[in-house]
């Protein structure tokens, strides 16, 4: 007896279509996953490493203040009483004295999102004993793409410098 069973062309094309859609979906998902990983682990990490080097250099050159955001500068200006500034120490270096480094500043960054980063800076001063740890709250300027310091939180403090400035300005 001969097998007279014929394949149904509609069923055959439906199976081919299902397989094609499944393969396309899998490849699309694989592409998106790899693109996200490249963005987060490739470009994102490179950008954060550049930012870490920029911050370390700014600390070494004693010009980290040049990286303040407009909002942070406005809070500082508002907190000045006559000729007296309510914060009477260098809040970037956590000192009133001149400093010399025992070691280069070490910086570690954590991305919050595309336009916000926390930067933790370890400052090791000569003859100070334990290093000082500063947390910089960084924001990305949308028009220039530059990272700016929007706030500083000193080790052991629960209040940000910006908040201290605002409170001081409100007391006037």
Beta strands, then each sheet from edge to edge (+ up, - down):
strand 1: 80-81
strand 2: 84-85
strand 3: 101-113
strand 4: 116-125
strand 5: 132-140
strand 6: 147-154
sheet 1: 1+ 2-
sheet 2: 3+ 4- 5+ 6-
end
